[in-house]
Amino acid sequence: MAISFEKAFGMHPEALMIRDRRAQVLSENIANADTPGYKARDIDFNQAMKLAKAHQSGSVGRTHEKHFAISSQLGADTLFRNPDQPDTGDGNTVDIHHERNAFMQNSMEYQASLSFLTARINGLKKAITGGGQ
């Protein structure tokens, strides 16, 4: 009997990739907190998951070399954030407290998805080996 990884893992692998990308974007914001003119960015996780789900269910692939190559780029869902604070005069829209909180929340959600996947992999491993190690 074949194992369907899509059924076994669900959307958690995609969620991990999106959360990883979001961690990169948030860390770039934190690193550029004092850069004049830098605009804070973020990823809309729900929108990115909808795109991943549509891509997963659609399974669009090229059947002929002359067909257009269609791909979903993970960076396409990166948006500029509306600032929560008034402009300080340098054009930078990074609120360091907001960025740290968002980074921490994203980190905890990443760990939750990773824990789920680890438990699922261990369960599959146990099923394959018959419970022995």
MDAnalysis code that builds the backbone (N, CA, C; Angstrom):
import MDAnalysis as mda
import numpy as np

u = mda.Universe.empty(399, n_residues=133, atom_resindex=np.repeat(np.arange(133), 3), trajectory=True)
u.add_TopologyAttr("name", ["N", "CA", "C"] * 133)
u.add_TopologyAttr("resid", np.arange(1, 134))
u.add_TopologyAttr("resname", ["MET", "ALA", "ILE", "SER", "PHE", "GLU", "LYS", "ALA", "PHE", "GLY", "MET", "HIS", "PRO", "GLU", "ALA", "LEU", "MET", "ILE", "ARG", "ASP", "ARG", "ARG", "ALA", "GLN", "VAL", "LEU", "SER", "GLU", "ASN", "ILE", "ALA", "ASN", "ALA", "ASP", "THR", "PRO", "GLY", "TYR", "LYS", "ALA", "ARG", "ASP", "ILE", "ASP", "PHE", "ASN", "GLN", "ALA", "MET", "LYS", "LEU", "ALA", "LYS", "ALA", "HIS", "GLN", "SER", "GLY", "SER", "VAL", "GLY", "ARG", "THR", "HIS", "GLU", "LYS", "HIS", "PHE", "ALA", "ILE", "SER", "SER", "GLN", "LEU", "GLY", "ALA", "ASP", "THR", "LEU", "PHE", "ARG", "ASN", "PRO", "ASP", "GLN", "PRO", "ASP", "THR", "GLY", "ASP", "GLY", "ASN", "THR", "VAL", "ASP", "ILE", "HIS", "HIS", "GLU", "ARG", "ASN", "ALA", "PHE", "MET", "GLN", "ASN", "SER", "MET", "GLU", "TYR", "GLN", "ALA", "SER", "LEU", "SER", "PHE", "LEU", "THR", "ALA", "ARG", "ILE", "ASN", "GLY", "LEU", "LYS", "LYS", "ALA", "ILE", "THR", "GLY", "GLY", "GLY", "GLN"])
u.atoms.positions = np.array([
    [0.843, -1.169, 0.000],
    [0.000, 0.000, 0.000],
    [0.895, 1.241, 0.000],
    [0.643, 2.126, -0.930],
    [1.442, 3.349, -1.061],
    [0.990, 4.398, -0.040],
    [1.957, 5.158, 0.436],
    [1.675, 6.226, 1.382],
    [1.558, 7.531, 0.612],
    [0.452, 8.232, 0.810],
    [0.268, 9.541, 0.196],
    [0.754, 10.590, 1.191],
    [1.879, 11.223, 0.882],
    [2.428, 12.215, 1.791],
    [1.538, 13.443, 1.894],
    [0.824, 13.771, 0.797],
    [-0.089, 14.905, 0.860],
    [-1.197, 14.651, 1.866],
    [-1.700, 13.414, 1.893],
    [-2.750, 13.077, 2.857],
    [-2.169, 12.957, 4.267],
    [-0.971, 12.441, 4.366],
    [-0.364, 12.233, 5.680],
    [0.050, 13.545, 6.350],
    [0.564, 14.466, 5.558],
    [1.102, 15.695, 6.139],
    [0.180, 16.898, 5.982],
    [-0.772, 16.813, 5.070],
    [-1.687, 17.928, 4.854],
    [-0.939, 19.139, 4.322],
    [-1.289, 20.290, 4.827],
    [-0.694, 21.549, 4.369],
    [0.490, 21.981, 5.242],
    [0.876, 21.163, 6.197],
    [1.963, 21.564, 7.104],
    [3.306, 21.810, 6.420],
    [3.705, 21.040, 5.397],
    [4.971, 21.386, 4.722],
    [4.928, 22.765, 4.070],
    [3.785, 23.097, 3.449],
    [3.648, 24.421, 2.848],
    [3.639, 25.494, 3.915],
    [2.968, 25.210, 5.031],
    [2.924, 26.174, 6.139],
    [4.330, 26.451, 6.661],
    [5.157, 25.404, 6.757],
    [6.540, 25.591, 7.211],
    [7.316, 26.489, 6.255],
    [7.140, 26.273, 4.957],
    [7.865, 27.102, 3.978],
    [7.406, 28.560, 4.047],
    [6.103, 28.773, 4.202],
    [5.587, 30.138, 4.294],
    [6.070, 30.801, 5.576],
    [6.030, 30.074, 6.681],
    [6.497, 30.645, 7.953],
    [8.005, 30.919, 7.915],
    [8.753, 30.069, 7.220],
    [10.187, 30.317, 7.059],
    [10.418, 31.600, 6.267],
    [9.684, 31.755, 5.184],
    [9.806, 32.974, 4.366],
    [9.392, 34.196, 5.176],
    [8.334, 34.064, 5.975],
    [7.884, 35.193, 6.803],
    [8.942, 35.550, 7.843],
    [9.600, 34.558, 8.412],
    [10.678, 34.829, 9.370],
    [11.800, 35.615, 8.698],
    [12.106, 35.281, 7.446],
    [13.132, 36.023, 6.708],
    [12.713, 37.479, 6.502],
    [11.459, 37.677, 6.109],
    [10.955, 39.033, 5.854],
    [10.962, 39.847, 7.145],
    [10.493, 39.250, 8.237],
    [10.460, 39.966, 9.518],
    [11.869, 40.273, 10.024],
    [12.801, 39.344, 9.825],
    [14.176, 39.608, 10.257],
    [14.819, 40.708, 9.419],
    [14.457, 40.788, 8.129],
    [14.933, 41.896, 7.295],
    [14.393, 43.222, 7.822],
    [13.133, 43.221, 8.251],
    [12.558, 44.434, 8.837],
    [13.327, 44.855, 10.086],
    [13.606, 43.888, 10.953],
    [14.323, 44.182, 12.194],
    [15.726, 44.697, 11.881],
    [16.383, 44.067, 10.927],
    [17.741, 44.477, 10.565],
    [17.774, 45.886, 9.971],
    [16.680, 46.297, 9.344],
    [16.635, 47.608, 8.697],
    [15.833, 48.632, 9.493],
    [15.693, 48.425, 10.784],
    [14.902, 49.325, 11.622],
    [15.446, 50.751, 11.606],
    [16.732, 50.931, 11.388],
    [17.337, 52.261, 11.387],
    [17.731, 52.733, 9.987],
    [17.313, 52.005, 8.956],
    [17.655, 52.381, 7.592],
    [16.658, 53.417, 7.075],
    [17.123, 54.613, 6.755],
    [16.205, 55.639, 6.250],
    [15.517, 55.187, 4.960],
    [14.204, 55.403, 4.906],
    [13.437, 55.081, 3.716],
    [13.015, 53.630, 3.592],
    [13.435, 52.766, 4.526],
    [13.061, 51.349, 4.440],
    [11.585, 51.186, 4.785],
    [10.880, 50.413, 3.988],
    [9.459, 50.151, 4.205],
    [9.287, 48.737, 4.737],
    [8.626, 48.628, 5.886],
    [8.388, 47.325, 6.509],
    [7.501, 46.472, 5.609],
    [7.836, 45.190, 5.535],
    [7.082, 44.248, 4.719],
    [6.605, 43.100, 5.598],
    [5.631, 42.375, 5.088],
    [5.142, 41.200, 5.789],
    [4.481, 40.276, 4.777],
    [4.179, 39.082, 5.204],
    [3.499, 38.105, 4.368],
    [2.142, 37.826, 4.993],
    [1.112, 37.899, 4.183],
    [-0.226, 37.538, 4.628],
    [-0.302, 36.009, 4.607],
    [-0.192, 35.408, 5.790],
    [-0.115, 33.948, 5.885],
    [-1.346, 33.283, 5.292],
    [-2.533, 33.807, 5.601],
    [-3.761, 33.192, 5.090],
    [-3.813, 33.222, 3.566],
    [-3.430, 34.337, 2.987],
    [-3.423, 34.449, 1.527],
    [-2.387, 33.500, 0.917],
    [-1.222, 33.422, 1.544],
    [-0.171, 32.526, 1.048],
    [-0.618, 31.065, 1.136],
    [-1.336, 30.713, 2.192],
    [-1.842, 29.341, 2.311],
    [-2.902, 29.051, 1.261],
    [-3.747, 30.037, 0.954],
    [-4.748, 29.842, -0.101],
    [-4.052, 29.590, -1.441],
    [-2.995, 30.351, -1.697],
    [-2.246, 30.145, -2.943],
    [-1.611, 28.757, -2.974],
    [-1.047, 28.340, -1.846],
    [-0.410, 27.016, -1.775],
    [-1.444, 25.913, -1.947],
    [-2.609, 26.096, -1.337],
    [-3.669, 25.098, -1.447],
    [-4.166, 24.996, -2.888],
    [-4.329, 26.148, -3.528],
    [-4.773, 26.153, -4.923],
    [-3.730, 25.497, -5.818],
    [-2.459, 25.777, -5.541],
    [-1.380, 25.178, -6.333],
    [-1.336, 23.670, -6.123],
    [-1.553, 23.231, -4.868],
    [-1.502, 21.809, -4.558],
    [-2.673, 21.069, -5.203],
    [-3.864, 21.655, -5.156],
    [-5.026, 20.966, -5.712],
    [-5.068, 21.060, -7.231],
    [-4.509, 22.143, -7.766],
    [-4.533, 22.327, -9.217],
    [-3.524, 21.474, -9.938],
    [-2.385, 21.278, -9.354],
    [-1.303, 20.511, -9.956],
    [-1.073, 20.895, -11.411],
    [-0.901, 22.187, -11.644],
    [-0.679, 22.666, -13.000],
    [0.731, 22.273, -13.413],
    [0.831, 21.588, -14.522],
    [2.133, 21.172, -15.016],
    [2.198, 21.318, -16.522],
    [3.388, 21.373, -17.029],
    [3.583, 21.490, -18.477],
    [3.498, 20.110, -19.099],
    [2.665, 20.001, -20.107],
    [2.541, 18.734, -20.829],
    [3.231, 18.787, -22.167],
    [3.681, 19.985, -22.536],
    [4.362, 20.174, -23.814],
    [5.389, 21.280, -23.632],
    [6.535, 21.163, -24.291],
    [7.612, 22.136, -24.092],
    [7.258, 23.545, -24.563],
    [6.247, 23.700, -25.400],
    [5.852, 25.023, -25.862],
    [4.795, 25.681, -24.969],
    [4.326, 24.973, -23.972],
    [3.363, 25.554, -23.041],
    [4.084, 26.503, -22.086],
    [3.337, 27.463, -21.593],
    [3.912, 28.391, -20.620],
    [4.207, 27.663, -19.311],
    [5.316, 28.016, -18.714],
    [5.649, 27.458, -17.408],
    [4.970, 28.317, -16.349],
    [4.036, 27.721, -15.615],
    [3.311, 28.449, -14.585],
    [3.848, 27.988, -13.246],
    [4.231, 28.954, -12.425],
    [4.710, 28.607, -11.098],
    [4.232, 29.638, -10.107],
    [4.088, 29.205, -8.876],
    [3.697, 30.109, -7.791],
    [4.964, 30.515, -7.061],
    [5.242, 31.777, -7.053],
    [6.436, 32.241, -6.374],
    [6.087, 32.600, -4.945],
    [6.891, 32.117, -4.006],
    [6.620, 32.360, -2.605],
    [6.739, 33.831, -2.254],
    [7.578, 34.580, -2.943],
    [7.748, 35.991, -2.655],
    [6.644, 36.872, -3.190],
    [5.752, 36.313, -4.002],
    [4.690, 37.107, -4.606],
    [3.681, 37.594, -3.582],
    [3.638, 36.974, -2.411],
    [2.672, 37.362, -1.402],
    [3.251, 38.329, -0.370],
    [4.455, 38.818, -0.597],
    [5.077, 39.776, 0.305],
    [4.502, 41.158, 0.045],
    [3.985, 41.758, 1.098],
    [3.320, 43.047, 0.991],
    [4.000, 44.071, 1.892],
    [3.821, 45.342, 1.566],
    [4.291, 46.395, 2.452],
    [3.265, 46.578, 3.555],
    [3.742, 46.806, 4.751],
    [2.853, 46.967, 5.900],
    [2.528, 48.443, 6.095],
    [1.282, 48.706, 6.438],
    [0.903, 50.067, 6.791],
    [1.488, 50.380, 8.160],
    [2.159, 51.516, 8.295],
    [2.806, 51.820, 9.573],
    [1.794, 52.076, 10.683],
    [2.143, 51.626, 11.895],
    [1.314, 51.844, 13.076],
    [1.689, 53.141, 13.784],
    [2.816, 53.677, 13.426],
    [3.321, 54.873, 14.100],
    [3.475, 55.998, 13.088],
    [3.468, 57.238, 13.557],
    [3.674, 58.352, 12.624],
    [5.101, 58.345, 12.076],
    [5.239, 58.915, 10.899],
    [6.545, 59.003, 10.247],
    [7.498, 59.826, 11.114],
    [8.701, 59.291, 11.313],
    [9.702, 59.984, 12.127],
    [10.529, 60.961, 11.311],
    [10.203, 61.075, 10.036],
    [10.917, 62.017, 9.183],
    [11.927, 61.373, 8.258],
    [12.300, 60.136, 8.532],
    [13.286, 59.470, 7.667],
    [12.638, 58.513, 6.672],
    [11.314, 58.349, 6.722],
    [10.614, 57.488, 5.782],
    [10.610, 56.019, 6.144],
    [11.199, 55.649, 7.269],
    [11.243, 54.262, 7.708],
    [9.921, 53.917, 8.395],
    [9.322, 52.781, 8.008],
    [8.036, 52.388, 8.587],
    [8.140, 51.199, 9.536],
    [9.337, 50.845, 9.967],
    [9.528, 49.699, 10.849],
    [9.233, 50.102, 12.294],
    [8.314, 49.354, 12.933],
    [8.064, 49.482, 14.368],
    [8.711, 48.263, 15.014],
    [9.831, 48.474, 15.654],
    [10.647, 47.363, 16.157],
    [9.887, 46.470, 17.131],
    [9.011, 47.062, 17.939],
    [8.238, 46.242, 18.889],
    [7.253, 45.342, 18.151],
    [6.611, 45.878, 17.148],
    [5.685, 45.085, 16.349],
    [6.429, 43.958, 15.630],
    [7.593, 44.266, 15.086],
    [8.380, 43.263, 14.347],
    [8.830, 42.131, 15.266],
    [9.282, 42.472, 16.457],
    [9.730, 41.433, 17.404],
    [8.569, 40.536, 17.819],
    [7.403, 41.154, 18.081],
    [6.236, 40.358, 18.462],
    [5.790, 39.452, 17.321],
    [5.753, 39.992, 16.112],
    [5.354, 39.195, 14.950],
    [6.356, 38.067, 14.710],
    [7.648, 38.353, 14.884],
    [8.680, 37.331, 14.695],
    [8.515, 36.215, 15.720],
    [8.255, 36.581, 16.974],
    [8.087, 35.588, 18.039],
    [6.852, 34.729, 17.796],
    [5.736, 35.361, 17.410],
    [4.505, 34.624, 17.119],
    [4.721, 33.661, 15.950],
    [5.361, 34.140, 14.911],
    [5.651, 33.313, 13.744],
    [6.547, 32.135, 14.134],
    [7.495, 32.389, 14.998],
    [8.414, 31.352, 15.457],
    [7.674, 30.249, 16.223],
    [6.754, 30.649, 17.077],
    [5.978, 29.657, 17.836],
    [5.082, 28.839, 16.907],
    [4.473, 29.490, 15.910],
    [3.627, 28.775, 14.968],
    [4.450, 27.841, 14.080],
    [5.663, 28.243, 13.741],
    [6.572, 27.383, 12.986],
    [6.887, 26.124, 13.806],
    [7.188, 26.317, 15.080],
    [7.512, 25.184, 15.951],
    [6.312, 24.251, 16.121],
    [5.101, 24.810, 16.164],
    [3.899, 23.975, 16.288],
    [3.727, 23.099, 15.048],
    [3.901, 23.678, 13.857],
    [3.801, 22.891, 12.630],
    [4.901, 21.843, 12.559],
    [6.104, 22.220, 12.974],
    [7.224, 21.284, 12.969],
    [6.974, 20.126, 13.946],
    [6.409, 20.422, 15.113],
    [6.080, 19.369, 16.085],
    [5.026, 18.421, 15.522],
    [4.022, 18.990, 14.842],
    [2.999, 18.153, 14.229],
    [3.625, 17.222, 13.200],
    [4.468, 17.768, 12.336],
    [5.102, 16.947, 11.304],
    [5.999, 15.874, 11.907],
    [6.727, 16.221, 12.949],
    [7.602, 15.253, 13.621],
    [6.778, 14.104, 14.189],
    [5.657, 14.439, 14.837],
    [4.797, 13.396, 15.395],
    [4.207, 12.530, 14.287],
    [3.825, 13.144, 13.184],
    [3.243, 12.394, 12.068],
    [4.292, 11.469, 11.446],
    [5.511, 11.964, 11.286],
    [6.593, 11.145, 10.720],
    [6.917, 9.980, 11.648],
    [6.959, 10.252, 12.945],
    [7.218, 9.168, 13.901],
    [6.112, 8.119, 13.861],
    [4.857, 8.571, 13.689],
    [3.746, 7.629, 13.578],
    [3.851, 6.775, 12.328],
    [4.218, 7.406, 11.207],
    [4.401, 6.649, 9.968],
    [5.562, 5.664, 10.084],
    [6.617, 6.124, 10.725],
    [7.788, 5.267, 10.919],
    [7.417, 4.051, 11.761],
    [6.635, 4.291, 12.800],
    [6.195, 3.206, 13.669],
    [5.293, 2.241, 12.901],
    [4.422, 2.761, 12.039],
    [3.530, 1.916, 11.248],
    [4.330, 1.068, 10.250],
    [5.350, 1.650, 9.668],
    [6.151, 0.935, 8.675],
    [6.998, -0.163, 9.314],
    [7.603, 0.183, 10.452],
    [8.488, -0.793, 11.101],
    [7.757, -1.738, 12.033],
    [6.463, -1.538, 12.200],
    [5.694, -2.437, 13.059],
    [5.836, -2.108, 14.538],
    [6.196, -0.899, 14.846],
    [6.276, -0.482, 16.248],
    [7.650, -0.632, 16.848],
    [8.514, -1.403, 16.239],
    [9.868, -1.568, 16.753],
    [10.787, -0.493, 16.221],
    [11.911, -0.356, 16.874],
    [12.843, 0.676, 16.419],
    [14.111, 0.088, 15.930],
])
